[in-house]
Amino acid sequence: MDLLIFSLPFLVLLFWTGSNSLIKKGLRDLGADRISVFVVGMGLLPIFVFVFLDGGWLFSPDIIILGIFSGLFLGTGYLLFYRGLGVESLSSTGVTLNVQQIIVIFIGIFFLQEAVNYFEYAGILLIILGAVLVTVQNAPAKRKFLIIAGIANVFWGIYYLPLSESILLVHYSALPLFMGRIIGFIFVLIVSLSLNHPAQKLPMKRSSVYIGLMAGILDGLGNVFYSYSIQLGVFIVSGAIVAMIPATLAIIGFLYFRDRMTTLKLSGIVLSVTGALLISLL
């Protein structure tokens, strides 16, 4: 695989690890809905630049309709995931991101019809097994906010179906990505404004606002590079590499947020990383 293409999912991994770590830091002050507005809205900035670099504005009814569907799935995922992240630890919530990557991998296999060899199938199974081990460790049946984060990642995974179809229609990823993001932002903003947040009427800390805005830029950059993987036909490999994000978040959580690192959780992380490397390196 070309080195540049191979580096794309690692950049996604880096950007999304940074974004989620910053969000965890600012959630207590901003709340899940506010930070969703900041992240989805600020993430439009790098995507907007990306549109001009990648082909401009080629609207069609299909692009608009698919953008509405992808935006609703995207916005719902943000609102739910940050609720889970606000209560659960960074490492525990990060594991649920593998639900999204599993859906992404299956979209690549069955919808985009990317070729998959035996090593890649073995890697996918290791990723799934690793996610199960850490999820069992966290007893999700008794942890409703962890379940909420998992449901968010189902929505994020499904989001890639209309997005992929839209990208295949126009043969580049910028405008479909922007359409989904702008609809997602409008949806998140409407939901946030319609809900009662009495505890959030206090003035926001400036540092937390900056954290939310920076997290949005990193999140948007991650989405830009991830959409390129759809355009370039390496969606499965990208999904597998990005599935290492629970490992990177667990390390950040252990180092900066004092999350517990149990043997079972560590084993699950190792299996997920092994599976991702098996897919990407063989």
WOPE-V762250 format. One record per helix or strand of 3 or more residues. SS is the DSSP state (~ for helix, > for strand). FROM is the first residue (numbers start at 1). TO is the last residue. If there is no record, write none. Layout:
# WOPE-V762250
SS;FROM;TO + SS;FROM;TO
This chain:
# WOPE-V762250
~;3;30 + ~;32;42 + ~;44;53 + ~;61;87 + ~;90;95 + ~;97;111 + ~;118;137 + ~;140;142 + ~;144;170 + ~;174;194 + ~;198;200 + ~;206;231 + ~;235;242 + ~;245;256 + ~;263;281
